[in-house]
Amino acid sequence: MTGRQLEGRHRRTGATVVAAVVLAGAGLGSAGCSGGDAAAGDSRGGEAVTVLRQSADRLVGAGSSKARTSMEMAAGGTRVTIRGAGVYDYRKRMGRLKVLLPQDPAGVAERRPITELLAPGALFMKNRGAGVPADKWVRVDTRTLSDGNLVTGGATDPFTAAEVLLGTRTATYVGRTEVAGTGVRHYRGTADLADAARRASKGNEEPLKAAAKGFATAEVPFDAYLDDEGRIRKVRHRFSFLNGQQQSPVAVASTTLLYDFGASVRVRLPRTDDIYAGRIAEE
């Protein structure tokens, strides 16, 4: 199978989203500091919407950060959690994560972390399994995924997670609290993926547009925690999509924690020779 055919394969299986990449492997089938809250726009819903829509730009201004991710999935009475950690460059829109799948249901095999490289329009995965040699990478064109790669890799791209908030329609200021020892403002609201796509950066426009069509609903409830510089310290989205192998929607809660802004980020994308062009085994 050629690289082009492999991408076509991902396009066809994109409707099953995580079933092709994560769900099958995971066993689901195929109170803080004082501050000027009023000045930050916390007193009224409209001001909160504005603050949240500006948060992605604040990350670009920060340059980079470390990130931790958590993705909780529930379907058919089964619940799993996938965790990741790494770094991200918001100006280059590139990052590196180590993603750890849950132990297999039988408990007999220890899962190796999947190394993921995030780049505009592409997701690269190593230690993917499913017949892929250990020294090879799998490349997925994220523009062809029906979820816009918000859940496919088991972790939401940190900058895409931020740009979902560009589609904020309603929001309220909950109050001040702390995230990992940092004083933050807690907002709760709902974003629309189609609106987010219209306002997104060039690299995220198509993925978010695909997600707006591919999810069970384009409305995404969220909780966002912003520091006094308007940067996201934590954001939790709740997605819902129809997996082709499940009758009921799969509920996904994706949490992204950002810290250590200005951290060094070096991401080297795989060479063409290092990218697997063969068939991925069904799981």
Accessible surface in RSA format (square Angstrom, percent):
REM  Atomic radii and reference values for relative SASA: ProtOr
REM  Chains: A
REM  Algorithm: Lee & Richards
REM  Probe-radius: 1.40
REM  Slices: 20
REM RES _ NUM      All-atoms   Total-Side   Main-Chain    Non-polar    All polar
REM                ABS   REL    ABS   REL    ABS   REL    ABS   REL    ABS   REL
RES MET A   1    76.02  39.4  19.33  12.8  56.69 135.0  27.15  23.1  48.87  64.7
RES THR A   2    78.28  55.7  72.97  74.0   5.31  12.7  75.22 101.0   3.06   4.6
RES GLY A   3    38.35  47.3   0.00   N/A  38.35  47.3  30.12  82.7   8.23  18.4
RES ARG A   4   206.86  86.9 192.34  98.0  14.53  34.6  75.96 103.8 130.91  79.3
RES GLN A   5    97.86  54.7  90.90  66.4   6.95  16.6  33.56  71.4  64.30  48.8
RES LEU A   6     3.51   2.0   3.51   2.5   0.00   0.0   3.51   2.5   0.00   0.0
RES GLU A   7    45.82  26.3  45.57  34.5   0.25   0.6   7.31  14.1  38.50  31.4
RES GLY A   8    10.37  12.8   0.00   N/A  10.37  12.8   9.93  27.2   0.44   1.0
RES ARG A   9    31.80  13.3  31.80  16.2   0.00   0.0   3.74   5.1  28.05  17.0
RES HIS A  10    10.18   5.6   9.40   6.5   0.78   2.0   7.35   7.6   2.83   3.3
RES ARG A  11   130.16  54.7 118.48  60.4  11.68  27.8  52.76  72.1  77.40  46.9
RES ARG A  12   166.31  69.8 136.30  69.5  30.01  71.5  75.51 103.2  90.80  55.0
RES THR A  13    43.11  30.7  41.21  41.8   1.90   4.5  40.37  54.2   2.74   4.1
RES GLY A  14     2.90   3.6   0.00   N/A   2.90   3.6   2.87   7.9   0.02   0.1
RES ALA A  15    63.62  58.5  56.72  87.5   6.90  15.7  58.07  81.8   5.56  14.7
RES THR A  16    30.54  21.7  30.54  31.0   0.00   0.0  27.81  37.3   2.73   4.1
RES VAL A  17     4.83   3.2   2.69   2.4   2.14   5.2   3.09   2.7   1.74   4.7
RES VAL A  18     0.00   0.0   0.00   0.0   0.00   0.0   0.00   0.0   0.00   0.0
RES ALA A  19     2.42   2.2   0.87   1.3   1.56   3.5   0.87   1.2   1.56   4.1
RES ALA A  20    32.22  29.6  13.43  20.7  18.79  42.7  23.87  33.6   8.36  22.1
RES VAL A  21     4.47   2.9   2.47   2.2   2.00   4.8   2.94   2.6   1.53   4.2
RES VAL A  22     1.01   0.7   1.01   0.9   0.00   0.0   1.01   0.9   0.00   0.0
RES LEU A  23     0.15   0.1   0.15   0.1   0.00   0.0   0.15   0.1   0.00   0.0
RES ALA A  24    21.71  20.0   2.76   4.3  18.95  43.1   3.99   5.6  17.72  46.9
RES GLY A  25     9.88  12.2   0.00   N/A   9.88  12.2   9.88  27.1   0.00   0.0
RES ALA A  26     4.56   4.2   0.00   0.0   4.56  10.4   0.22   0.3   4.34  11.5
RES GLY A  27    29.82  36.8   0.00   N/A  29.82  36.8  11.60  31.8  18.22  40.8
RES LEU A  28     7.17   4.0   0.59   0.4   6.58  16.5   6.13   4.3   1.03   2.8
RES GLY A  29    36.42  44.9   0.00   N/A  36.42  44.9  30.34  83.2   6.09  13.6
RES SER A  30    24.60  20.8  17.32  23.1   7.28  16.8   6.87  14.6  17.74  24.8
RES ALA A  31   105.55  97.1  67.00 103.4  38.55  87.7  68.04  95.8  37.52  99.4
RES GLY A  32    32.34  39.9   0.00   N/A  32.34  39.9   2.14   5.9  30.20  67.6
RES CYS A  33    67.55  51.1  54.75  61.1  12.80  30.1  30.13  76.3  37.41  40.3
RES SER A  34   107.71  91.0  82.09 109.6  25.62  59.0  53.66 114.3  54.05  75.7
RES GLY A  35    43.30  53.4   0.00   N/A  43.30  53.4  20.49  56.2  22.81  51.1
RES GLY A  36    47.49  58.6   0.00   N/A  47.49  58.6  33.34  91.5  14.15  31.7
RES ASP A  37    35.04  24.5  32.57  32.4   2.47   5.8  16.57  39.0  18.48  18.4
RES ALA A  38    78.28  72.0  61.15  94.4  17.13  39.0  62.75  88.4  15.53  41.1
RES ALA A  39   101.36  93.2  56.04  86.5  45.32 103.1  68.97  97.1  32.39  85.8
RES ALA A  40    31.25  28.7  16.79  25.9  14.46  32.9  29.87  42.1   1.38   3.6
RES GLY A  41     8.68  10.7   0.00   N/A   8.68  10.7   8.63  23.7   0.05   0.1
RES ASP A  42     7.24   5.1   1.76   1.7   5.48  13.0   1.76   4.1   5.48   5.5
RES SER A  43    78.25  66.1  39.51  52.7  38.74  89.2  42.94  91.4  35.31  49.5
RES ARG A  44   156.23  65.6 147.73  75.3   8.50  20.2  67.83  92.7  88.39  53.6
RES GLY A  45    33.70  41.6   0.00   N/A  33.70  41.6  19.25  52.8  14.45  32.4
RES GLY A  46    53.50  66.0   0.00   N/A  53.50  66.0  39.53 108.5  13.97  31.3
RES GLU A  47    52.34  30.0  48.69  36.8   3.64   8.7  25.82  49.9  26.52  21.7
RES ALA A  48     0.24   0.2   0.24   0.4   0.00   0.0   0.24   0.3   0.00   0.0
RES VAL A  49    19.14  12.6  19.14  17.3   0.00   0.0  19.14  16.6   0.00   0.0
RES THR A  50    69.62  49.5  67.44  68.4   2.18   5.2  43.65  58.6  25.97  39.3
RES VAL A  51    25.87  17.0  24.25  22.0   1.62   3.9  24.33  21.1   1.54   4.2
RES LEU A  52     0.65   0.4   0.00   0.0   0.65   1.6   0.00   0.0   0.65   1.8
RES ARG A  53    69.96  29.4  64.84  33.1   5.12  12.2  18.44  25.2  51.52  31.2
RES GLN A  54    78.21  43.7  77.40  56.6   0.81   1.9  24.95  53.1  53.26  40.4
RES SER A  55     0.13   0.1   0.01   0.0   0.12   0.3   0.12   0.3   0.01   0.0
RES ALA A  56     2.61   2.4   2.38   3.7   0.23   0.5   2.38   3.4   0.23   0.6
RES ASP A  57   103.63  72.6  95.73  95.3   7.90  18.7  25.29  59.5  78.35  78.1
RES ARG A  58   115.90  48.7 109.20  55.7   6.71  16.0  16.33  22.3  99.58  60.3
RES LEU A  59     0.01   0.0   0.01   0.0   0.00   0.0   0.01   0.0   0.00   0.0
RES VAL A  60    50.36  33.1  50.28  45.5   0.08   0.2  50.28  43.7   0.08   0.2
RES GLY A  61    53.39  65.8   0.00   N/A  53.39  65.8  35.65  97.8  17.75  39.7
RES ALA A  62    26.46  24.3   0.27   0.4  26.19  59.6  11.75  16.5  14.71  39.0
RES GLY A  63     9.49  11.7   0.00   N/A   9.49  11.7   8.55  23.5   0.95   2.1
RES SER A  64    11.67   9.9  11.67  15.6   0.00   0.0   6.13  13.1   5.53   7.8
RES SER A  65     0.00   0.0   0.00   0.0   0.00   0.0   0.00   0.0   0.00   0.0
RES LYS A  66    78.47  38.3  78.47  48.1   0.00   0.0  27.88  25.1  50.58  53.9
RES ALA A  67     0.10   0.1   0.00   0.0   0.10   0.2   0.00   0.0   0.10   0.3
RES ARG A  68   127.22  53.4 125.81  64.1   1.41   3.4  32.27  44.1  94.95  57.5
RES THR A  69     8.25   5.9   2.33   2.4   5.91  14.1   4.13   5.5   4.12   6.2
RES SER A  70    18.92  16.0  17.97  24.0   0.95   2.2  15.22  32.4   3.70   5.2
RES MET A  71     0.55   0.3   0.55   0.4   0.00   0.0   0.55   0.5   0.00   0.0
RES GLU A  72    48.26  27.7  46.42  35.1   1.84   4.4   6.56  12.7  41.70  34.0
RES MET A  73     0.10   0.1   0.00   0.0   0.10   0.2   0.10   0.1   0.00   0.0
RES ALA A  74    22.87  21.0  19.72  30.4   3.16   7.2  19.96  28.1   2.92   7.7
RES ALA A  75     8.76   8.1   0.27   0.4   8.49  19.3   5.48   7.7   3.28   8.7
RES GLY A  76    68.07  83.9   0.00   N/A  68.07  83.9  35.89  98.5  32.18  72.1
RES GLY A  77    91.12 112.4   0.00   N/A  91.12 112.4  45.93 126.0  45.19 101.2
RES THR A  78    56.21  40.0  51.56  52.3   4.65  11.1  26.14  35.1  30.07  45.5
RES ARG A  79   168.43  70.7 140.55  71.6  27.88  66.4  54.56  74.6 113.86  69.0
RES VAL A  80    17.13  11.3  11.72  10.6   5.41  13.0  17.13  14.9   0.00   0.0
RES THR A  81    42.11  30.0  29.76  30.2  12.36  29.4  12.43  16.7  29.68  44.9
RES ILE A  82     0.00   0.0   0.00   0.0   0.00   0.0   0.00   0.0   0.00   0.0
RES ARG A  83   145.50  61.1 144.18  73.5   1.32   3.1  54.74  74.8  90.76  55.0
RES GLY A  84     7.85   9.7   0.00   N/A   7.85   9.7   3.80  10.4   4.05   9.1
RES ALA A  85    33.63  30.9  30.26  46.7   3.37   7.7  30.46  42.9   3.17   8.4
RES GLY A  86    21.27  26.2   0.00   N/A  21.27  26.2  17.08  46.9   4.19   9.4
RES VAL A  87    16.60  10.9  16.24  14.7   0.35   0.8  16.29  14.2   0.31   0.8
RES TYR A  88     0.78   0.4   0.78   0.4   0.00   0.0   0.78   0.6   0.00   0.0
RES ASP A  89    21.78  15.3  21.78  21.7   0.00   0.0   1.57   3.7  20.21  20.2
RES TYR A  90     2.34   1.1   0.00   0.0   2.34   6.1   0.00   0.0   2.34   2.9
RES ARG A  91   158.37  66.5 126.73  64.6  31.64  75.3  50.38  68.9 107.99  65.4
RES LYS A  92   140.64  68.6 124.96  76.7  15.68  37.3  76.87  69.2  63.77  67.9
RES ARG A  93    29.02  12.2  28.61  14.6   0.41   1.0  19.21  26.3   9.80   5.9
RES MET A  94    35.04  18.1  35.04  23.2   0.00   0.0  11.61   9.9  23.43  31.0
RES GLY A  95     0.00   0.0   0.00   N/A   0.00   0.0   0.00   0.0   0.00   0.0
RES ARG A  96    90.90  38.2  90.54  46.2   0.36   0.9  24.09  32.9  66.82  40.5
RES LEU A  97     1.66   0.9   1.13   0.8   0.53   1.3   1.66   1.2   0.00   0.0
RES LYS A  98   113.21  55.2 108.73  66.7   4.48  10.7  73.09  65.8  40.11  42.7
RES VAL A  99     0.44   0.3   0.41   0.4   0.03   0.1   0.41   0.4   0.03   0.1
RES LEU A 100    90.73  50.5  88.35  63.2   2.38   6.0  88.35  62.0   2.38   6.4
RES LEU A 101    18.10  10.1  13.60   9.7   4.50  11.3  13.70   9.6   4.40  11.8
RES PRO A 102    31.68  23.1  21.06  19.2  10.62  38.6  31.59  26.1   0.10   0.6
RES GLN A 103   117.11  65.5  93.95  68.7  23.17  55.2  29.69  63.2  87.42  66.3
RES ASP A 104    23.78  16.7  19.91  19.8   3.87   9.2  14.07  33.1   9.72   9.7
RES PRO A 105   116.13  84.6  72.82  66.4  43.31 157.5  85.81  70.8  30.33 188.5
RES ALA A 106    77.56  71.3  42.60  65.7  34.96  79.5  54.43  76.6  23.13  61.3
RES GLY A 107    36.99  45.6   0.00   N/A  36.99  45.6  14.07  38.6  22.92  51.3
RES VAL A 108   127.99  84.2  89.61  81.1  38.37  92.5  96.83  84.1  31.16  84.5
RES ALA A 109    50.23  46.2  45.13  69.6   5.11  11.6  49.97  70.4   0.26   0.7
RES GLU A 110   166.70  95.7 137.27 103.9  29.43  70.1  52.52 101.6 114.18  93.2
RES ARG A 111    61.89  26.0  49.17  25.1  12.72  30.3  17.05  23.3  44.83  27.2
RES ARG A 112   149.19  62.6 137.09  69.9  12.10  28.8  63.53  86.8  85.66  51.9
RES PRO A 113    58.11  42.4  57.89  52.8   0.23   0.8  57.89  47.8   0.23   1.4
RES ILE A 114     5.60   3.2   5.60   4.2   0.00   0.0   5.60   4.0   0.00   0.0
RES THR A 115    14.56  10.4  14.56  14.8   0.00   0.0  10.55  14.2   4.01   6.1
RES GLU A 116     1.05   0.6   1.05   0.8   0.00   0.0   0.00   0.0   1.05   0.9
RES LEU A 117     6.30   3.5   6.30   4.5   0.00   0.0   6.30   4.4   0.00   0.0
RES LEU A 118     3.07   1.7   2.92   2.1   0.15   0.4   3.07   2.2   0.00   0.0
RES ALA A 119    10.81   9.9   3.63   5.6   7.18  16.3   4.27   6.0   6.53  17.3
RES PRO A 120    70.10  51.1  49.88  45.5  20.22  73.5  50.58  41.8  19.52 121.3
RES GLY A 121    12.83  15.8   0.00   N/A  12.83  15.8   8.95  24.6   3.88   8.7
RES ALA A 122     5.77   5.3   3.87   6.0   1.91   4.3   3.87   5.4   1.91   5.1
RES LEU A 123     0.41   0.2   0.41   0.3   0.00   0.0   0.41   0.3   0.00   0.0
RES PHE A 124    11.65   5.8  11.65   7.2   0.00   0.0  11.65   7.1   0.00   0.0
RES MET A 125     0.07   0.0   0.06   0.0   0.01   0.0   0.06   0.0   0.01   0.0
RES LYS A 126    61.48  30.0  61.47  37.7   0.01   0.0  16.46  14.8  45.02  48.0
RES ASN A 127    33.63  23.2  16.67  16.1  16.96  40.8   8.60  20.7  25.03  24.2
RES ARG A 128    16.19   6.8   8.11   4.1   8.09  19.3   0.07   0.1  16.12   9.8
RES GLY A 129    35.51  43.8   0.00   N/A  35.51  43.8  34.08  93.5   1.43   3.2
RES ALA A 130    15.45  14.2   0.00   0.0  15.45  35.2   7.17  10.1   8.29  22.0
RES GLY A 131    61.34  75.6   0.00   N/A  61.34  75.6  35.82  98.3  25.52  57.2
RES VAL A 132    13.63   9.0   0.70   0.6  12.94  31.2   1.01   0.9  12.63  34.2
RES PRO A 133    58.83  42.9  45.86  41.8  12.97  47.1  58.22  48.1   0.61   3.8
RES ALA A 134    59.07  54.3  44.64  68.9  14.43  32.8  47.88  67.4  11.19  29.6
RES ASP A 135    97.41  68.2  85.85  85.4  11.56  27.3  41.78  98.3  55.62  55.5
RES LYS A 136    58.02  28.3  57.91  35.5   0.12   0.3  30.17  27.2  27.86  29.7
RES TRP A 137    29.37  11.8  29.37  14.2   0.00   0.0  18.97  10.1  10.40  16.9
RES VAL A 138     0.00   0.0   0.00   0.0   0.00   0.0   0.00   0.0   0.00   0.0
RES ARG A 139    62.00  26.0  61.72  31.5   0.28   0.7  18.31  25.0  43.68  26.5
RES VAL A 140     0.04   0.0   0.04   0.0   0.00   0.0   0.04   0.0   0.00   0.0
RES ASP A 141    10.81   7.6  10.70  10.6   0.11   0.3   0.30   0.7  10.51  10.5
RES THR A 142     7.96   5.7   7.96   8.1   0.00   0.0   4.34   5.8   3.63   5.5
RES ARG A 143   133.13  55.9 116.97  59.6  16.16  38.5  30.70  42.0 102.43  62.1
RES THR A 144    29.43  20.9  11.14  11.3  18.29  43.6  18.96  25.5  10.47  15.8
RES LEU A 145     5.23   2.9   4.65   3.3   0.58   1.4   5.11   3.6   0.12   0.3
RES SER A 146    26.81  22.7  21.55  28.8   5.26  12.1  25.38  54.0   1.43   2.0
RES ASP A 147     0.63   0.4   0.30   0.3   0.34   0.8   0.57   1.3   0.06   0.1
RES GLY A 148     2.98   3.7   0.00   N/A   2.98   3.7   0.03   0.1   2.95   6.6
RES ASN A 149    11.04   7.6  10.25   9.9   0.80   1.9   3.38   8.1   7.66   7.4
RES LEU A 150     0.05   0.0   0.05   0.0   0.00   0.0   0.05   0.0   0.00   0.0
RES VAL A 151     0.00   0.0   0.00   0.0   0.00   0.0   0.00   0.0   0.00   0.0
RES THR A 152     0.43   0.3   0.43   0.4   0.00   0.0   0.43   0.6   0.00   0.0
RES GLY A 153     1.37   1.7   0.00   N/A   1.37   1.7   0.75   2.0   0.62   1.4
RES GLY A 154     0.15   0.2   0.00   N/A   0.15   0.2   0.00   0.0   0.15   0.3
RES ALA A 155     2.53   2.3   0.00   0.0   2.53   5.8   0.68   1.0   1.85   4.9
RES THR A 156     0.49   0.4   0.07   0.1   0.42   1.0   0.07   0.1   0.42   0.6
RES ASP A 157    11.05   7.7  10.85  10.8   0.21   0.5   3.59   8.4   7.46   7.4
RES PRO A 158     1.52   1.1   0.17   0.2   1.35   4.9   0.17   0.1   1.35   8.4
RES PHE A 159     7.94   4.0   7.94   4.9   0.00   0.0   7.94   4.8   0.00   0.0
RES THR A 160     7.09   5.0   7.09   7.2   0.00   0.0   1.49   2.0   5.61   8.5
RES ALA A 161     0.46   0.4   0.46   0.7   0.00   0.0   0.46   0.6   0.00   0.0
RES ALA A 162     1.18   1.1   0.56   0.9   0.62   1.4   0.60   0.8   0.58   1.5
RES GLU A 163     8.51   4.9   8.51   6.4   0.00   0.0   0.00   0.0   8.51   6.9
RES VAL A 164     0.02   0.0   0.02   0.0   0.00   0.0   0.02   0.0   0.00   0.0
RES LEU A 165     0.16   0.1   0.16   0.1   0.00   0.0   0.16   0.1   0.00   0.0
RES LEU A 166    21.57  12.0  21.42  15.3   0.16   0.4  21.42  15.0   0.16   0.4
RES GLY A 167     0.00   0.0   0.00   N/A   0.00   0.0   0.00   0.0   0.00   0.0
RES THR A 168     0.00   0.0   0.00   0.0   0.00   0.0   0.00   0.0   0.00   0.0
RES ARG A 169   128.63  54.0 106.59  54.3  22.04  52.5  38.12  52.1  90.51  54.9
RES THR A 170    85.83  61.0  82.56  83.7   3.27   7.8  74.19  99.7  11.64  17.6
RES ALA A 171     5.90   5.4   0.00   0.0   5.90  13.4   1.14   1.6   4.76  12.6
RES THR A 172    85.28  60.7  83.43  84.6   1.85   4.4  72.60  97.5  12.68  19.2
RES TYR A 173    56.07  26.2  30.05  17.1  26.02  67.7  28.46  21.4  27.61  34.0
RES VAL A 174    74.10  48.8  40.54  36.7  33.57  80.9  45.67  39.7  28.43  77.1
RES GLY A 175    20.33  25.1   0.00   N/A  20.33  25.1  20.14  55.3   0.19   0.4
RES ARG A 176    47.64  20.0  24.68  12.6  22.96  54.7  24.68  33.7  22.96  13.9
RES THR A 177    38.66  27.5  38.66  39.2   0.00   0.0  17.50  23.5  21.16  32.0
RES GLU A 178    87.79  50.4  67.89  51.4  19.89  47.4  12.29  23.8  75.49  61.6
RES VAL A 179    15.42  10.1  10.67   9.7   4.75  11.5  14.15  12.3   1.27   3.4
RES ALA A 180    89.74  82.5  35.26  54.4  54.48 123.9  56.54  79.6  33.20  87.9
RES GLY A 181    63.70  78.6   0.00   N/A  63.70  78.6  28.46  78.1  35.24  78.9
RES THR A 182    39.41  28.0  35.46  36.0   3.95   9.4  20.41  27.4  19.01  28.7
RES GLY A 183     5.70   7.0   0.00   N/A   5.70   7.0   0.17   0.5   5.52  12.4
RES VAL A 184     0.00   0.0   0.00   0.0   0.00   0.0   0.00   0.0   0.00   0.0
RES ARG A 185    13.15   5.5  13.15   6.7   0.00   0.0   2.35   3.2  10.80   6.5
RES HIS A 186    17.85   9.8  17.85  12.4   0.00   0.0   9.30   9.6   8.55   9.9
RES TYR A 187     0.60   0.3   0.60   0.3   0.00   0.0   0.03   0.0   0.57   0.7
RES ARG A 188   118.19  49.6 116.17  59.2   2.02   4.8  42.59  58.2  75.60  45.8
RES GLY A 189    10.79  13.3   0.00   N/A  10.79  13.3   8.17  22.4   2.62   5.9
RES THR A 190    39.35  28.0  39.35  39.9   0.00   0.0  16.63  22.3  22.72  34.4
RES ALA A 191     0.21   0.2   0.00   0.0   0.21   0.5   0.21   0.3   0.00   0.0
RES ASP A 192    12.83   9.0  12.83  12.8   0.00   0.0   0.37   0.9  12.47  12.4
RES LEU A 193     0.01   0.0   0.00   0.0   0.01   0.0   0.01   0.0   0.00   0.0
RES ALA A 194    34.56  31.8  31.26  48.2   3.30   7.5  33.41  47.1   1.15   3.0
RES ASP A 195    14.66  10.3  14.60  14.5   0.06   0.1   1.11   2.6  13.55  13.5
RES ALA A 196     0.00   0.0   0.00   0.0   0.00   0.0   0.00   0.0   0.00   0.0
RES ALA A 197     3.56   3.3   2.71   4.2   0.85   1.9   3.04   4.3   0.52   1.4
RES ARG A 198   169.62  71.2 133.75  68.2  35.87  85.4  72.98  99.7  96.64  58.6
RES ARG A 199   111.33  46.7  84.63  43.1  26.71  63.6  37.61  51.4  73.73  44.7
RES ALA A 200    16.98  15.6   0.00   0.0  16.98  38.6   0.12   0.2  16.85  44.6
RES SER A 201    39.79  33.6  26.73  35.7  13.05  30.1  38.84  82.7   0.95   1.3
RES LYS A 202   192.08  93.7 172.10 105.6  19.98  47.6 117.97 106.2  74.11  78.9
RES GLY A 203    23.62  29.1   0.00   N/A  23.62  29.1  15.35  42.1   8.27  18.5
RES ASN A 204     2.05   1.4   2.05   2.0   0.00   0.0   0.00   0.0   2.05   2.0
RES GLU A 205    66.40  38.1  66.40  50.2   0.00   0.0   4.92   9.5  61.48  50.2
RES GLU A 206    81.53  46.8  80.05  60.6   1.48   3.5  33.96  65.7  47.58  38.8
RES PRO A 207     6.40   4.7   6.20   5.7   0.20   0.7   6.40   5.3   0.00   0.0
RES LEU A 208     0.51   0.3   0.50   0.4   0.01   0.0   0.51   0.4   0.00   0.0
RES LYS A 209    78.96  38.5  78.96  48.5   0.00   0.0  45.28  40.8  33.69  35.9
RES ALA A 210    22.94  21.1  15.19  23.4   7.76  17.6  21.67  30.5   1.27   3.4
RES ALA A 211     0.00   0.0   0.00   0.0   0.00   0.0   0.00   0.0   0.00   0.0
RES ALA A 212    19.37  17.8   6.57  10.1  12.80  29.1   6.70   9.4  12.67  33.6
RES LYS A 213   168.29  82.1 134.43  82.5  33.86  80.6  92.69  83.4  75.60  80.5
RES GLY A 214    31.37  38.7   0.00   N/A  31.37  38.7  12.20  33.5  19.18  43.0
RES PHE A 215    12.96   6.5   1.99   1.2  10.97  28.5   2.09   1.3  10.86  31.1
RES ALA A 216    50.03  46.0  13.54  20.9  36.49  83.0  18.99  26.7  31.04  82.2
RES THR A 217    62.71  44.6  54.55  55.3   8.16  19.4  47.18  63.4  15.53  23.5
RES ALA A 218    25.13  23.1  19.21  29.6   5.92  13.5  19.21  27.1   5.92  15.7
RES GLU A 219    95.76  55.0  92.57  70.0   3.19   7.6  17.88  34.6  77.88  63.6
RES VAL A 220     1.28   0.8   1.28   1.2   0.00   0.0   1.28   1.1   0.00   0.0
RES PRO A 221    52.43  38.2  52.43  47.8   0.00   0.0  52.43  43.3   0.00   0.0
RES PHE A 222     0.00   0.0   0.00   0.0   0.00   0.0   0.00   0.0   0.00   0.0
RES ASP A 223    12.69   8.9  12.69  12.6   0.00   0.0   4.91  11.5   7.78   7.8
RES ALA A 224     0.00   0.0   0.00   0.0   0.00   0.0   0.00   0.0   0.00   0.0
RES TYR A 225    32.72  15.3  32.72  18.6   0.00   0.0   8.34   6.3  24.38  30.1
RES LEU A 226     2.08   1.2   2.08   1.5   0.00   0.0   2.08   1.5   0.00   0.0
RES ASP A 227     6.65   4.7   5.11   5.1   1.54   3.6   5.11  12.0   1.54   1.5
RES ASP A 228    81.12  56.8  50.66  50.4  30.46  72.0  29.39  69.2  51.73  51.6
RES GLU A 229   112.41  64.5  96.34  72.9  16.08  38.3  43.76  84.6  68.65  56.1
RES GLY A 230    14.78  18.2   0.00   N/A  14.78  18.2  12.77  35.1   2.01   4.5
RES ARG A 231    37.57  15.8  37.57  19.2   0.00   0.0   4.96   6.8  32.61  19.8
RES ILE A 232     1.10   0.6   1.10   0.8   0.00   0.0   1.10   0.8   0.00   0.0
RES ARG A 233    34.62  14.5  34.62  17.6   0.00   0.0   1.84   2.5  32.77  19.9
RES LYS A 234    64.41  31.4  64.41  39.5   0.00   0.0  11.91  10.7  52.50  55.9
RES VAL A 235     1.75   1.1   1.64   1.5   0.10   0.2   1.64   1.4   0.10   0.3
RES ARG A 236    67.19  28.2  67.19  34.3   0.00   0.0  19.10  26.1  48.09  29.1
RES HIS A 237     0.70   0.4   0.70   0.5   0.00   0.0   0.00   0.0   0.70   0.8
RES ARG A 238    83.61  35.1  79.12  40.3   4.50  10.7  50.59  69.1  33.02  20.0
RES PHE A 239     6.56   3.3   0.20   0.1   6.35  16.5   2.92   1.8   3.64  10.4
RES SER A 240    30.66  25.9  28.80  38.4   1.86   4.3  19.53  41.6  11.13  15.6
RES PHE A 241     1.42   0.7   1.42   0.9   0.00   0.0   1.42   0.9   0.00   0.0
RES LEU A 242    99.08  55.2  89.41  64.0   9.67  24.3  89.41  62.8   9.67  26.0
RES ASN A 243     2.09   1.4   0.00   0.0   2.09   5.0   0.03   0.1   2.07   2.0
RES GLY A 244    63.79  78.7   0.00   N/A  63.79  78.7  31.36  86.1  32.43  72.6
RES GLN A 245    98.35  55.0  64.39  47.1  33.96  80.9  37.59  80.0  60.76  46.1
RES GLN A 246    45.49  25.4  33.54  24.5  11.95  28.4   1.88   4.0  43.61  33.1
RES GLN A 247   184.46 103.1 155.48 113.6  28.98  69.0  65.82 140.1 118.64  90.0
RES SER A 248    57.39  48.5  54.18  72.3   3.21   7.4  39.94  85.1  17.45  24.4
RES PRO A 249    65.48  47.7  54.72  49.9  10.75  39.1  54.72  45.2  10.75  66.8
RES VAL A 250     0.00   0.0   0.00   0.0   0.00   0.0   0.00   0.0   0.00   0.0
RES ALA A 251    55.99  51.5  53.64  82.8   2.34   5.3  54.42  76.6   1.57   4.1
RES VAL A 252     2.72   1.8   0.00   0.0   2.72   6.6   1.04   0.9   1.68   4.6
RES ALA A 253    13.21  12.1  11.77  18.2   1.44   3.3  11.77  16.6   1.44   3.8
RES SER A 254     2.54   2.1   2.28   3.0   0.26   0.6   0.00   0.0   2.54   3.6
RES THR A 255    17.54  12.5  16.92  17.1   0.62   1.5  16.23  21.8   1.30   2.0
RES THR A 256     1.60   1.1   1.60   1.6   0.00   0.0   0.63   0.8   0.97   1.5
RES LEU A 257    43.69  24.3  43.66  31.2   0.03   0.1  43.66  30.7   0.03   0.1
RES LEU A 258     2.86   1.6   1.70   1.2   1.15   2.9   1.70   1.2   1.15   3.1
RES TYR A 259    62.76  29.3  62.76  35.7   0.00   0.0  50.98  38.3  11.78  14.5
RES ASP A 260    69.71  48.8  52.99  52.7  16.72  39.5  19.52  45.9  50.19  50.1
RES PHE A 261    37.29  18.7  10.16   6.3  27.14  70.6  10.52   6.4  26.78  76.6
RES GLY A 262    56.88  70.1   0.00   N/A  56.88  70.1  27.46  75.3  29.43  65.9
RES ALA A 263    14.99  13.8   2.91   4.5  12.08  27.5  11.93  16.8   3.07   8.1
RES SER A 264    89.53  75.7  60.02  80.1  29.50  68.0  54.63 116.3  34.90  48.9
RES VAL A 265    27.73  18.2   3.10   2.8  24.62  59.3   3.23   2.8  24.50  66.4
RES ARG A 266   202.51  85.0 190.16  96.9  12.35  29.4  74.17 101.4 128.34  77.8
RES VAL A 267    29.56  19.5   2.39   2.2  27.18  65.5   3.81   3.3  25.76  69.9
RES ARG A 268   205.04  86.1 184.82  94.2  20.23  48.2  76.36 104.4 128.69  78.0
RES LEU A 269    68.53  38.2  53.38  38.2  15.15  38.1  53.38  37.5  15.15  40.8
RES PRO A 270    22.51  16.4   0.24   0.2  22.26  80.9   8.46   7.0  14.04  87.3
RES ARG A 271   151.93  63.8 143.88  73.3   8.05  19.2  59.60  81.5  92.33  56.0
RES THR A 272   116.60  82.9 106.34 107.8  10.27  24.5  69.53  93.4  47.08  71.2
RES ASP A 273   110.75  77.6  97.94  97.5  12.82  30.3  29.27  68.9  81.48  81.3
RES ASP A 274    39.79  27.9  39.79  39.6   0.00   0.0   4.46  10.5  35.33  35.2
RES ILE A 275    43.23  24.6  32.39  24.1  10.85  26.1  32.39  23.3  10.85  29.4
RES TYR A 276    39.07  18.2  36.90  21.0   2.17   5.6  21.51  16.2  17.57  21.7
RES ALA A 277    46.61  42.9  41.04  63.3   5.57  12.7  41.70  58.7   4.91  13.0
RES GLY A 278    18.99  23.4   0.00   N/A  18.99  23.4  16.85  46.2   2.14   4.8
RES ARG A 279   152.46  64.0 141.01  71.9  11.44  27.2  53.85  73.6  98.61  59.8
RES ILE A 280    11.56   6.6  11.09   8.3   0.47   1.1  11.09   8.0   0.47   1.3
RES ALA A 281    50.12  46.1  39.07  60.3  11.05  25.1  46.10  64.9   4.02  10.7
RES GLU A 282   140.46  80.6 112.04  84.8  28.42  67.7  64.92 125.6  75.54  61.7
RES GLU A 283    95.67  54.9  44.47  33.6  51.20 121.9  59.00 114.1  36.67  29.9
END  Absolute sums over single chains surface
CHAIN  1 A    12324.8       9313.8       3011.1       6231.7       6093.1
END  Absolute sums over all chains
TOTAL         12324.8       9313.8       3011.1       6231.7       6093.1
